[in-house]
Amino acid sequence: MKKNIIKLAGISLTGLFLAVSSQAFAQQPAANLAELLRNVEQNRVVESQEAREREQRFQQQVNQQQQILTETRTRITQEETENSRLEGVFDANRQILMERRAQLREVRANLNELLGTIQGVAGDFRSVFDNSLISAQYPGRNEFLDSFIARVASDTEQVRVDEIERFWFFMQQELVESGRVVQYQGIVGLPSGEQETRTITRIGSFNAIANGDYLSYTGQVGHLQVLPRQPSGDIVGRARTLESAQSGMHKVGIDPTGALGGSLMANLINFPTAAEQVRDNSGEIGYMIIALGIIGVLVGLFRSFVLTLVSAKVNAQIKSDKASKNNPLGRILLVAESNPNVDTETLELKLGEAILQETPALERLLTMIKIIATIAPLMGLLGTVTGMIQVFQQITVYGAGDPTIMAGGISMALMTTVLGIVAAIPCILMHAWVKSKSDRIIHILEEQATGIIAKKAEASGKQA
């Protein structure tokens, strides 16, 4: 009996362990051993049923996968059969295509030379149309030529007669329009980046004008643009006159340079004015040279004005019988009048002294003008040396492969030399001009003094 109890206890512990590890025993614990045994039996039955269900589902999945595999193999077989059939069709079509191309080459044998010529001419006109002013008035020609050239060069497509006729029309249009002056409405791009519709006057294929502004055209932009820098005022004025004219002959400036004309005028922006060159390339030394040149010219003009007034007073004194203190000659004459009884040698010395006293005032600032005329070229040479030093430094850092890197130093070297020469030339001319006026007045003073001494010596000889 005791052994049976121990066995029952072991069975009970085992059932308890199974109850804890199974989801079926999440309910209330059994009240006695009999109930525990019933729960264990029920759990075994439930687990057996779930195992059978899982086995059935697995078997169903195996059957489905087998069916899918069978269908896939069948599909592969069908695709391989279809692929073999398409390969045969492809080979047959390729053979037909080769035969048709051979037939086409035979048919076009007599036209190959003609089509080659048409293709070459179309290519030449394509480059002409790209930057022609006429293309701005008649857009779409380049697109047609691109497709036309592609069809002419194709081995599978045949160019049509109407396409050749249209190409011929565009050729004739370019020739005819290049000799006409017409007006039309078109889009014009402004230097600010904005666009507006203007009345455009086209002068053949050379130039186009709108509101007095000369225009340029490039195929990449696709519309006319106002030149950022316009030509001189008289040319622009004649362009406005042409725009407002209804008929008749009118003078107007055109630019025939380049393949289609207008090349020089379109490149005006690349040619800076003298003021821009001085501003951008002269540097501080250039401004100093300009300042010295202005000072020299102003001083020369001032001294020329002063000496002109003095010369007028001296000329008036020559014609007058009374000596005046307001001019150098009058003051020298007063010296002679204040010494009537002195001998000739003494009078000569006194008059020479008076002339020497008047000379510094007449030659005032002449030395300054001469110094400026000498320093200006030297400062230009200094700028040249400075610019060349900058060039050599840039060559050391960047090498000599890119000439644009050295352009700044070379421009400074050349511009300061030019400014030095330009400043020196007017200063030299001013110095010579003012010096001639001063020498003329001094010569008159010496001439009058010599005349007074001669009269004095003559009078002394008669008394003797």
Secondary structure as UniProt FT lines:
FT   HELIX           2..21
FT   HELIX           23..25
FT   HELIX           33..108
FT   TURN            109..111
FT   HELIX           112..130
FT   HELIX           133..137
FT   TURN            139..140
FT   HELIX           141..153
FT   HELIX           161..177
FT   TURN            178..179
FT   STRAND          181..189
FT   TURN            191..192
FT   STRAND          195..203
FT   TURN            204..206
FT   STRAND          207..210
FT   TURN            211..212
FT   STRAND          213..216
FT   TURN            219..221
FT   STRAND          224..226
FT   HELIX           233..244
FT   HELIX           263..266
FT   HELIX           268..270
FT   HELIX           274..281
FT   HELIX           283..319
FT   TURN            325..326
FT   HELIX           328..337
FT   HELIX           344..362
FT   TURN            363..365
FT   HELIX           366..398
FT   HELIX           403..463
//
